[in-house]
Amino acid sequence: MLNKMLKDAVTIAIGGHIRPDGDCVGSCIGLYQYIKDNYKDKKADVYLEEIPDSFHFLKPADVIRHEIPADVTYDLFICLDCGDKGRLGFSAPLFDRAKRTFCIDHHISNKGFASDSYVVPDASSTCELVYQLLDEEKISPQTAEALYLGIVHDTGVFQYSCAEPSTFRMAAKLLEKGIDGPRIIQETFYEKTYAQNQILGRALLESILFMDKKCIATYITKKTMDFYGVVPKDLEGIVSQLRLTKGVEVAIFMYELEKNVYKVSLRSKENVDVCKVAGYFGGGGHKRAAGLTMAGTCYDVINNLSGQIEAQLDEV
């Protein structure tokens, strides 16, 4: 499917969701490198917001574009790890103008907004789906690095339930390309800057347990982010750390986008489908990891979410 689309197109744009994470960056960069390696007569461009500093070890990261040209129409726009067009952010006009669009994604909330789609909600990551669409023999070490990055991040270093035996086999195939898997895990998943550790500590210190200690929540205001000198990409991993709290079923982390508007991340262990919770408020994601944006005070957000979470817990 993908290879035929690439053969038919001369110009190709690749885009991912706003606030790109490891899976988004890995799938976009991995596919870009694959095209550069195997379709040398094609023109390919990647459009993403600023990516975390730790991802810049990927050599093609330097070609990422943060603005779109006003007068360019691509033959094919491939959107990756994106549940709906609105999540494309600044690159959405390129998607609208493209002659053909193709979406590769694993969000259960994806309703098929592109002209062609490859959406598998049970997949561990979009990088896993990209791998399935590529010719394994033609995957270079540079492509393998990017895809491995995405699989590592969306499986929490292979600890989440989405990591199936096939995921491990796929990761092994990528490692056989000669990439340094331990370094990728250490430097992009575990390693934090001093400021990141400070803001993590602040978030944990001010967290609260509620709903018979089955839920944990914390928030960071814009003022606090400014004080510690951090930006949204520095907050990666806080909600996952909250989720590790013993006895907790649902973790809620939110940070202020503007006055009384919060970006909310949800994580669960076994009994709550947080995609349904997020979807009720216009968000989306996966059963165990989802997100949304909500207006109101932090207490309003917690109260609103609590009703939907409690309804599911009552069914257990």
Secondary structure, 3 states (H helix, E strand, C coil): CHHHHHHHCCEEEEEECCCCCHHHHHHHHHHHHHHHHHCCCCEEEEECCCCCHHHHHCHHHHHCECCCCCCCCCCEEEEECCCCHHHHHHHHHHHHHCCEEEEEECCCCCCCCCCEEEECCCCCCHHHHHHHHCCHHHCCHHHHHHHHHHHHHHCCCCCCCCCCHHHHHHHHHHHCCCCCHHHHHHHHHHCCCHHHHHHHHHHHHCCEEECCCCEEEEEECHHHHHHHCCCHHHHCCHHHHHHCCCCCCEEEEEEEEECCEEEEEEEECCCCCHHHHHHHCCCEECCCEEEEEEECCHHHHHHHHHHHHHHHHCCC
